[in-house]
Amino acid sequence: MRLLIATILVSSLIVQSAYAQLPSAGQANTANDSSCANDPSWTAPQKPFRIYGNTWYVGPHGLGVFLITAPTGDVLIDGGVPGDAALIEANIRNLGINLRDIKWILISHAHCDHAGGIAQLAHDTGAQVIASAADTSLLARGGHDDPEYGDRFLFPPVHVTRKVTDGESLRLGDLMLTARLTPGHTKGNTTWTWTSCEGKRCLHMVDVGSLSAPDYKLIGNPKYPGIVKDFEYSFAMVAALPCDIPLAPHPGMVLFWERVAKREQGDADALIDPTGCRAYAKYARESFEAQLAKQRADAASAK
């Protein structure tokens, strides 16, 4: 299991080699921008399906994009890489949902593999874009001057129309979603929580913000001096959340597709894993601590 999770964590990172230009049609200010890593799963078609109750999977196979529906208006979480908007929109239409029924687009964090399609989706749906206050400026810059990646992984700039803070709950008619700030992966990395029901059975849904630090400078980072403290806070936050169905910007983080396969084989409750958030937080913490210890040792030996 540890080897499997380690493989999943590695595959979910932004791979710094093998990134390529993606088409920029309909995307402003991206003609010369370097795009996300060329991971085929991040643009691979995936048939949309119901996760539980009013929560749906509408993204490409390799990136978690979720739709929460209600008569009072729908909510979309994340938008994949630049170029994924068309795929996401087709999936939504295939569910019989009008794009204009989407009133809010929430963002997990300001990286190109999750915010890349947001500008186009916001344009096509007319939805408000909602993100943590701490990621708003990086979203507006389209990824320029990222504390870890500089200008390597750019995306169409995103205008945030509503900023949220830690613990803030948002109400859209019958829907309520809560922002849980889980900084580290980005300063405004956000875990989104809500409740979905089937009949009288209501479950806690958690879209866990990424907790990895791929090639991050954890010691003496002038652009993010509080990064270690932020990660430590986030591990504890995710581990403590009520969590019946864990979801994630990268589905492999929470063994999502393995659980989907079990459900397809007849286990109706296979997507339910109350230990999933805690297990991911535990392993992410162990991986982070090993990375931090190595950087501290390297810094000491360099003196």
C-alpha angles and dihedrals in degrees: 000000000000090000091049093050091046090054090049093050092051092048091051094058125097102261107222096205123060098035117146144184114277125201112277101197109147092007117111123228097002104105094108101027124119109237137213125296114290097248106156093211091062090069099027114124116250124186109240117244143172114267097185134327109324095351118103137183109231104157135096115282096265102042127059111235114165135193122202113194134202137156089251094057141303133259127214123199118208131341111228125229125330104288096031095098094087092052092047092047092049090052091051092049090048087061088058093252124139113230089227089063087072106095101170135035113197123198126213095199145334102266125120095243091062105024096037097098098035098096092054093043091050090050094049097043101034087224126153113252114227127190141146116286091237093061098042097094094047090050091050089051091052091237096311114148094012109183090238107021104034107201099333101104110040132171138179107292114261124217109213111211097186129030123206134199133210113298095007114147121211123206124202105175105286095000127087123183127177127212114221110189110223103174127187105073082061126351090252100035105153135201111206122209132187141148126254124189138202107193106314094337110099123182135194110247117200126188096197115216113234113272100188127111104204108194090332121163101238099171121065096352104167092194093053110020093164097052097115094050090047093052091049090052091049096051089055093045095053093044091054099048122111099248126175100155114026116205129175145191085249106039093209090066089077100028089252100159092047089056091045089054091052091051091051088053091058107275099126094191097044093116091058111093115155089184095052099092092044093048093051092047091050095051093042089052092051091048091047093049091052090050091048093048091052093050091049091050091048091050091050094049091049092060 
